[in-house]
Amino acid sequence: MKHRLAEHLKIPADLAGGDMLISLTGCEEAFVENYRGILEYTDARILLQGKGCQVLLEGKNLEVTYYTNDEMQIHGFFDCVRFLS
C-alpha cells in the first residue's frame, strides 16, 4: 500500500518506506537521510540505526559535519560501509 501511494504521489519508494538513503561522494563524503539515531561515534567508526537495519561506516578522521533529526553529512576517508541486520 505504501509503495503504491508513493508511486501515485511521485515520492521515492525508499523515502516513503522510511529506509535509510546513503549517498557517497568518492570515499571522503557521505550524506545520510532517514536515520533513526547514532549508536557509536568515533573518528574511526560511525554506527547508525535505521528503520530495519544498522549501517556501519569505517575509516579514518570521520566527522559528522552537519546533522538534523533525519539527515547528516559525514566527512573523512571511508574504508568500508556495511549494512548490519
C-alpha positions as CSV (number, residue, x, y, z in Angstrom):
1,M,0.0,0.0,0.0
2,K,2.8,2.4,0.9
3,H,4.7,1.8,-2.3
4,R,1.5,2.3,-4.4
5,L,0.7,5.6,-2.6
6,A,4.3,6.7,-3.0
7,E,4.2,5.9,-6.7
8,H,1.0,7.9,-7.1
9,L,2.4,10.9,-5.3
10,K,5.7,10.6,-7.1
11,I,7.6,10.1,-3.9
12,P,10.7,7.8,-4.0
13,A,9.7,4.4,-2.6
14,D,12.7,4.3,-0.3
15,L,11.8,7.5,1.4
16,A,8.1,6.6,1.7
17,G,9.1,3.3,3.4
18,G,11.4,5.1,5.8
19,D,14.5,3.3,4.5
20,M,17.9,4.9,5.1
21,L,19.4,6.6,2.0
22,I,23.2,6.9,1.8
23,S,24.9,9.0,-0.9
24,L,28.7,8.8,-1.2
25,T,30.8,11.3,-3.0
26,G,34.0,9.4,-3.6
27,C,35.5,8.0,-0.4
28,E,35.5,11.2,1.5
29,E,31.9,12.4,2.0
30,A,28.6,10.7,2.8
31,F,25.1,12.1,3.1
32,V,22.7,10.1,5.1
33,E,18.9,10.5,5.1
34,N,16.2,8.8,7.3
35,Y,18.5,7.6,10.1
36,R,17.0,6.9,13.5
37,G,20.0,7.5,15.7
38,I,23.7,7.4,16.2
39,L,24.8,4.3,18.2
40,E,28.6,4.8,18.1
41,Y,30.7,7.8,17.0
42,T,34.5,7.8,16.9
43,D,37.0,9.1,14.4
44,A,37.3,5.5,13.0
45,R,33.6,4.2,13.2
46,I,30.2,5.6,13.0
47,L,27.3,3.2,13.6
48,L,23.8,4.5,12.6
49,Q,20.4,2.9,13.4
50,G,17.9,2.8,10.6
51,K,14.4,1.5,10.5
52,G,15.2,-2.0,9.5
53,C,19.0,-2.3,9.9
54,Q,22.1,-0.6,11.1
55,V,24.8,1.0,9.0
56,L,28.5,1.0,10.0
57,L,30.9,3.5,8.3
58,E,34.5,2.7,9.0
59,G,37.6,4.8,8.0
60,K,39.9,7.5,9.2
61,N,39.3,11.0,10.6
62,L,35.5,10.5,10.3
63,E,33.5,13.5,11.5
64,V,29.8,14.4,11.4
65,T,29.9,17.9,9.9
66,Y,26.1,18.5,9.7
67,Y,23.0,16.8,11.1
68,T,19.4,17.3,11.8
69,N,16.8,14.8,13.1
70,D,16.7,12.9,9.8
71,E,19.8,13.7,7.8
72,M,23.5,14.1,8.2
73,Q,26.7,14.8,6.4
74,I,29.9,12.9,7.3
75,H,33.5,13.8,6.1
76,G,36.6,11.7,6.4
77,F,38.2,8.8,4.5
78,F,35.9,5.8,4.2
79,D,37.4,2.3,4.1
80,C,34.1,0.4,4.4
81,V,30.3,0.9,4.5
82,R,28.4,-2.2,6.0
83,F,24.8,-2.9,6.4
84,L,24.1,-4.9,9.6
85,S,20.8,-6.7,10.3
